[in-house]
Every structure is written in C-alpha cells, then in structure tokens.
Amino acid sequence: MTRKKFIGGALAAGVAPTIVPSSVFGKNAPSNRITVGGIGVGGIGKSQIPQIKEAGFEVVSLCDLDWEYSKKIFNKFPDARKYKDYRKMIADEGDKVDAYYCGCPDHWHTLVSLAVLKERKHLCCVKPLTRKVDECRMVVAAAKKAGTATQVTACTSNDEASVRLYEILDAGLLGEVRDVAAWSRRPVWPQGMAALPDWEDPIPEGFDWDMWCGPAKRVPFASKWGKRAPYEKMSKEAWCGDAVYHPFNFRGWFEYGAGALGDMGCHRANTIYRAMGLKWPKRVEASSSRVSDVAFPLTSIVTYDYETCKYGHPVRLTWYDGGLLPPTPKIAGSYALPSEGVIYYGTKGCLLFDAYKPLDCKLVFFDSELEAKAKSLPRTLPRRKGWIYGEWLQACKGGEAASCNFDFAQYITEFVQIGNLAVQTQKAVEFDPVTMKITNGNDAADKLLHSAYENGWNLEA
C-alpha cells in the first residue's frame, strides 16, 4: 500500500474503542500476560519502561542504538533480550511479544510505529505521535487496520482533576469559556541555535550515527557544545546538559524534534481538547524569539482560533513556552502561577489547572464563592485508574480504549504540528484537515506539512 492510499483513508472519524477478538492473540489472549518490547529505551524509556512493568506488563526485550547510554535500563532488566535494530527485533521476537513501546527520537516514530502495527501488535508511542501531518494520518490509518490497542504518552485526561474540570465546565459554573491559556517552562534542552555545528567529533564506538539519523537529514556527528554553545546555558534540570544531538537533545532541532510545544503541548492539550471538545483550529499565529532555519526558538507564543467547541461557541487557545506566562487574572491577586498549567477564562469566573506535578494535578479557584459551588457539584462522570500505562494494559486485554489512543491523539498531534508551522514560518496558518492543505497562501507551511525522507528510507508500506 502506498503513502497516497494510506493518507486517502486516514481521516479520523472520532474516538471509538477497538475490541480485538481473542482469536487474534492465540496463546496470548487478553486474559493472559501481556509481554512488551521497548524500542528506543536509553532516553525517556529509562523511566517509562519501569512504569510499564509496574502497570503489569512483562518486559521481555529491549532495543537501542546506543548500548552504553542504555546501560542503566539494560541493567534493570538483565533477562530481557537485547537488540540494536528494531527491524531485527520485531522479526526475531514474533509471537513472543504482544506489545511494543516506542521511545525513539521524534523523527523515528512513524517508521517504528508502522513496522509494529504491520505485525498487528499493541503500541504505546511517546508524544508527539509524529512530526508531520501526513505521517500522523498514515499511523492513525495503520492503527485502525491493525485493530490493536494504542496509546500516546500524553498525561492522562481521566485523572480526578481533569474529570472534575469537565463536570465544572458542563455545569456552566464558569459561564462561557472562550479563552484558554496553556504554558510550560520547557525547553530544558538547547534551543535557539542559529546554525548547525561547523565541526565534527568522533562517533562513539558501537554507536551507529547513520542509523540514528535514519530518515532525517544526515549531518556530521557533533558530541558536546562546550565553549561553542550558541544558546543560553540551560538550568540544572537540563537532562542531557551539553549534548548537541544525542543523547536526548534532539528536541530543539527542526529535523529531529518538535520543540517545547511538541513535548509539553501534547500533555496540556490532552485535557483541553477533551474538556472543550476541540478538533482542528481554523487559524494559528505565532510570535517568538529569533527563529533560524534549523532550530526552534528559545521562547514562543502560539495562538489558536477554533470556530466552535462542544459548547457551541468559538474558542481561542494561547500557548506559552520558554518561561513565558499568561497574564495573571486580576481576581488571583498576587498568586504565583505554576511553571506548568492551564487557565480557563469564563464569563462567570476562571479556573487554574495546576499541572506542575503531573501525577497530582489540581484545580485552583481564585474565587471562594465559585469554589463553594464546585464543592456541592455532584460527581457524575467516571474516573479511571492506572494512568497512562494502566489504561494501555486494560486496552491490550480487550477493555476500554486508552484515553490517548491514536484516534484521539491525532488531534493533539496535529495541534502541535500546525502550531510549529506557524512558529517556523512566522506567518499565520490556516489548515484544511480534509484536503491537508494550507489555504491562506503560506506556501512554506504547506511544504512543511509533508515528510521528506532521506538516506534510502521512505514511507511506502
């Protein structure tokens, strides 16, 4: 099947759980154990693979290009079979693996996902699901065809704070919410680079740099910035310090990552989109610090305008990153906004969704009268336990679909993709989700909608 055929049938129709007949699984029926293989485990997988095990999966195999960087996670699972090439892993593991986790850099998500889904395996992919819109449509279509359980690692939208938010909005306690502001302190990796490194470092022994670049542009390997760092030094929470591309610091480059919006925008949008019933924005605009041809800016503000929401009125959603914050509501007084959060501005009041602690989000009422009304509001919507990986396990066993399954993840993935088009081009973007075209003459953005695979890799399936 060609890319064109995939995309032609790929528009998401809605969020509908897929229950797979037990005959698909044979000896690994939903009532039995669910084995998982991890692909790209040295980075974020280092913390997420143990969480997957804790949720109830059996980790049986691990794959990463850099075995030195992956040593810590390998040591945690000494009995897991080890691989360097995901293609060999999928071929060799066969029926020994029921589900796969993809924790690779963003430019690898599509190829890995398509390979897994072709084998009709369950799949959990780190966010964002893909880097480009056509990739997203292909992966969503492949997941529908596979009929397996999927999940993206955006923070759950079924926790107590999120579901309580839905009940408050549905009850009209905030009035009409026409404005939403979301923000993140990220990036905590290098961004704002004006150009690619102009030097080349020796490739570490045993590390396949060509394979790491894969379908993206192949550039000379550069190890650390050192005194040549062209960006402001990152804070102590920077996860991989001085690395140029690998480990972890791929996120700031257009070619390999999706910036702060692609990283944290998925977390925030997962609840916002469900709360407001959003799909695609009509128009997106961005302003930011300096944008080069190769890297995301240090800070940005992205404004999304939606023609309607589930409550029947327009919505403007504004995203802030790089330490920028929205104006504090007057009613909040001197309240210090958290470094990760969302504010819902309604005609009758506003509400803060404090996301500083992702496992313990909370609602903050700046108005005591509004808070009192909310306390008396009955709890009518179901809550789910299990967070990201528990939800996925339930789905793998034939239960309810995970909350950020690929059908739903399409919307939040394209939310960050289209926002990044506005950032990269510094021009407004109006996107037609049916024709997959930019309709307001932004030719540069239209070109960036589509993936350009290199080095012999392609999206033919």
Secondary structure, 3 states (H helix, E strand, C coil): CCHHHHHHCCCCCCCCCCCCCHHHCHHHCCCCCCEEEEECCCCCHHHHHHHHHHHCCEEEEEECCCCCCCHHHHHHCCCCEEECCHHHHHHHHHHHCCEEEECCCHHHHHHHHHHHHHCCCEEEECCCCCCCHHHHHHHHHHHHHHCCCEEECCCCCCCHHHHHHHHHHHCCCCCCEEEEEEEECCCCCCCCCCCCCCCCCCCCCCCCHHHHHCCCCCCCCCCECHHHCCCCCCCCCCCCCCECCCCCHHHHECCCCCHHHHHHHHHHHHHHHHHHCCCCCCEEEEEECCCCCCECCCCEEEEEEECCCCCCCCEEEEEEECCCCCCCCHHHCCCCCCCEEEEEEECCCEEEEECCCCCCCEEEECCHHHHHHHHCCCCCCCCCCCHHHHHHHHHHCCCCCCCCCHHHHHHHHHHHHHHHHHHHHCCCECEECCCCEECCCCHHHHHHCCCCCCCCCCCCC
